[in-house]
Amino acid sequence: MTTFTQLQLEAIAGALGDTPGGLTDDEISSLLEGASLAAPDAGLAMRQRLINAFADVQTTRNDRTHILAFICTVMKPERFAQEPERFELMRLSVNRALALAGLMVSEEGKLEAMRAATKLSEASKRARELRADLTYRGGHPEVMRFCQQELLADNYFPVVLEAAKGIADKIRHRAGLTDGEPDLVERAFGGNPPLLAVNGLANESQASEQKGFASLIRGVLGMFRDPAANEAAAHWHMTKQDAEDLLGLISLIHRRIDTATVPHRM
């Protein structure tokens, strides 16, 4: 009979119960009971409760059938009808754990066989984890599309660089400009009225917000301007946390530009 190794059990339990968007304690209790699996002490950490339940049923029955059934129950797409982003986040985490056992959860929530991986490349791992974390944070689609394995071969800097460039492209598209930096931001958000307004510009407070938003964009673009000529930036060893924080800020900028209006011009 085929069984999971202890390390595989731990990885699966961690993906289900110890990740952003993972199962809550109440969900674990309900799902274990529904799958007729022993529910260990509720005082344990969620991940450990699942490890103990999986190990117990696999040892007793000498197969992994009940564990696979539990995963299928957890990953039913209809369970996530009100929060589809959570489904994809969990699916990415679970598939990372299942890959070494030659299994994956499809977009339909079904278990499928795949060639067992001996390891996940560091770039692939970075891409999957970054995409999953940004999905959980509500990352803007224009930012998500840069979470590619090719850009993550060295570290996180190339992804943030390309995402920052995307801000300038968005401004040019929305404002109908062809300017390069640094004139682009001033042309788009300066003037009276500006080409793009992030609010109604009805009073001094809103005018200050408009200027502050333009300064924010200049700051972000300034961090990544011409990195080839800036040795410090080009060799910036960016951590995952720094990348996620910066990409979150870039997502915010994209959302504000998306909702910016074009003031009437006399």
KEPAPA-475697 format. One record per residue (C-alpha): residue in three letters; x, y, z. Coordinates in steps of 0.2 Angstrom, whole numbers, plus 5000, padded with zeros to 4 digits. Last residue first. Example, Ala and Ser with C-alpha at 12.3 -4.5 7.8 and 13.67 -1.06 7.14 Angstrom:
KEPAPA-475697
SER506849955036 ALA506249785039 
END
This chain:
KEPAPA-475697
MET494153744899 ARG494753574905 HIS493653454914 PRO494553344926 VAL495153174920 THR494753054935 ALA495852934944 THR495152764949 ASP496452664940 ILE497852784946 ARG497252754964 ARG497252564961 HIS498952564953 ILE499752664967 LEU499052544980 SER499752394970 ILE501452484970 LEU501352494989 GLY500952314990 LEU502352274979 LEU503552374990 ASP502952275006 GLU503052114997 ALA504752144990 ASP505352205007 GLN504652045015 LYS505451935002 THR507152005005 MET508052114992 HIS509852094988 TRP510152264980 HIS511452234967 ALA510752344954 ALA510152464967 ALA511952494974 GLU512752494957 ASN511652634950 ALA511952654932 ALA511152494927 PRO509752534940 ASP509052674929 ARG507652734940 PHE507152604953 MET507152704969 GLY506652864960 LEU505052774953 VAL504452744971 GLY504852924976 ARG504153004961 ILE502552904964 LEU502452954982 SER502753144977 ALA501253134965 PHE500153054979 GLY500653194990 LYS500253334977 GLN498553264975 GLU498253244994 SER498753424996 ALA497453474983 GLN496153374992 SER496553465008 GLU496553635000 ASN494853604993 ALA493753534979 LEU495153444970 GLY493853304967 ASN495053164970 VAL496453064962 ALA496553184948 LEU497353144931 LEU497753274917 PRO497953404931 PRO496853564932 ASN497753664936 GLY499453584933 GLY500253434941 PHE499653254941 ALA500053194923 ARG501353324918 GLU502253324934 VAL502253134935 LEU502953114917 ASP504353254919 PRO505453134928 GLU505353024919 GLY504952994901 ASP503453084892 THR502352994880 LEU500753054887 GLY498853004885 ALA498553024903 ARG497852844906 HIS499152764895 ARG500652864900 ILE500152844919 LYS500052654917 ASP501752644908 ALA502552744922 ILE501752624935 GLY502252474925 LYS504152524928 ALA503852494946 ALA503252314943 GLU504752284932 LEU505952344946 VAL504952244960 VAL505152084950 PRO506952114946 PHE507352144965 TYR506651984972 ASN508151874970 ASP509251784957 ALA508051674946 LEU506551774952 LEU506251864935 GLU506151694926 GLN505051614939 GLN503751744936 CYS502851854948 PHE502752004936 ARG500951974932 MET500451994950 VAL500852184949 GLU499652234935 PRO498352114943 HIS498452224959 GLY498852124975 GLY497452084986 ARG498552035001 TYR498151855000 THR498551854981 LEU500151944985 ASP500651794997 ALA500151664985 ARG501151744970 LEU502651774981 GLU502651594987 ARG502451524970 ALA503751634962 ARG504951604976 LYS504751414975 SER505051414956 ALA506551524958 GLU507251404971 SER506951254961 LEU505751134968 LYS506450964973 THR506450784968 ALA504750814959 ALA503550664957 ARG502850654939 MET501050704941 ALA499450624947 GLU497850724950 LEU496850764965 LYS495250864961 GLY494851034966 GLU494251094949 GLU495851204947 SER496851044950 VAL497550984966 MET499250904963 LEU500150734966 GLY501850654964 ALA502350644982 LEU503650784981 ALA502350894972 LEU501050864986 ALA501751004998 ARG501951134984 ASN500251084978 VAL499451114995 SER500251294996 LEU499651334979 ARG497951264982 MET497751364998 LEU498051524989 GLU496951484975 PHE495551434987 ARG495751594997 GLU495651704982 PRO493951624978 GLU493151694994 GLN491251674994 ALA491251514983 PHE492651444993 ARG491851284999 GLU491151264982 PRO492951234976 LYS493151074985 MET494851084992 VAL494551025010 THR493550875005 CYS494850824992 ILE496250845005 PHE495150735017 ALA494950605004 LEU496850595001 ILE497150575020 HIS495850435021 THR496650345006 ARG498450355013 ASP498750175017 ASN499250065032 ARG497550075040 THR498050115058 THR499650195054 GLN498850305040 VAL497450355052 ASP498550405066 ALA499850495056 PHE498550595047 ALA497650645064 ASN499350685072 ILE499950795058 LEU498250885057 ARG498250925076 GLN500050985074 ARG499651105060 MET498251175070 ALA499251205086 LEU498651085100 GLY497351135113 ALA496051055102 ASP496750885107 PRO496650765092 ALA495150745081 ALA495150565075 LEU494650555057 SER492850515052 ALA493050635037 GLY491550745043 GLU492450745061 LEU494050795053 LEU493150935043 SER492251005058 SER493751005069 ILE494851085056 GLU493651215051 ASP493451265070 ASP495351285071 THR495451385055 LEU496051315039 GLY497351405029 GLY497151585022 PRO498951635026 THR499851465030 ASP499851345045 GLY498351235043 LEU498251165026 ALA500051195019 GLY500751145036 ALA499750975037 ILE500350935019 ALA502150975023 GLU502150875040 LEU501350725031 GLN502650735017 LEU504050735030 GLN503250585039 THR503250495023 PHE501550465014 THR500850295011 THR500650184996 MET500050005000 
END
